[in-house]
Amino acid sequence: MKPTLEVPVDSIAGAIMAAPFADRLELCDDLSSEGWTPKMHLVREARAETKTSLVVMIRPHLQGSITAMTVAGFTATPRVVDASIREIELAAAAGAHSVAIGLLTSDGFVDMDACGKLAALARGAGLDVAFLRTFDLLTDRTRGMRDISALEMKRVVTAGVLGWDASVATLEQRIAVLADDARNAENFATAGKSAVEIIPGGGVRSTNAREFMQVSPHLHSSCRRGGVINRDELEELKIQMTLATASPMN
């Protein structure tokens, strides 16, 4: 399976820097707060200036939005769903290739009604649909994989931890969880459909990429050094991904 690199960016300068190395750009606003739905001028500019596949994060930044990376911050409400619908429509019109969604119920499960509605809308507009790293906030990862498989998600970004702080688990522990996710994705794959792609994220760097690629050829990395996207990190990460593909680790 061909390895892929997804890089989140919140500026056209970042998109242009990452594009030669990335298979996908996840476009968002304000990465320092983990990202919100991007302004549509960024989507249009990225479409005009790069040839890379564009994923638009759908996370409406509404007045009174909860900024904490918790279940409450991603719970589906009528206002959030309505805003997400508008943003998906705008993203499609602006030239996106895919959207990433991740609305939850208040008790920490995938909101099947809300996500199903948004996924159907996106696919109707010709967009692929992925699940956000809100997967790590779920009460039950196995049920979560069953749910996003039933929704026929293309892929899911996950750090392989419970919660948003990836530092609570060792690299080995995270890889073990990601391996379980990959097995569940295969088990729950809808008949005739490919399994949900597991995209390790959350602290993925050139220094640990080969370890993460033991469980998935797909990676999600901000490729930042000193808090800003860095060309050297982009280059080194791609080198490590190529080496891992050429000589897989045991």
Sequence and secondary structure as in RCSB ss.txt:
>XXXX:A:sequence
MKPTLEVPVDSIAGAIMAAPFADRLELCDDLSSEGWTPKMHLVREARAETKTSLVVMIRPHLQGSITAMTVAGFT
ATPRVVDASIREIELAAAAGAHSVAIGLLTSDGFVDMDACGKLAALARGAGLDVAFLRTFDLLTDRTRGMRDISA
LEMKRVVTAGVLGWDASVATLEQRIAVLADDARNAENFATAGKSAVEIIPGGGVRSTNAREFMQVSPHLHSSCRR
GGVINRDELEELKIQMTLATASPMN
>XXXX:A:secstr
   EEEEEESSHHHHHHHTTT SEEEE B GGGT B   HHHHHHHHHH  SEEEEE     TT   SSSGGGGB
  HHHHHHHHHHHHHHHHHT SEEEE  B TTSSB HHHHHHHHHHHHHTT EEEE GGGGG S HHHHHHHHHH
TT SEEEE SSSSS GGGS HHHHHHHHHHHHHHHHHH  TTS   EEEE SS  TTTHHHHTTT SEEE   EE
TTEE HHHHHHHHHHHHHHHHS   
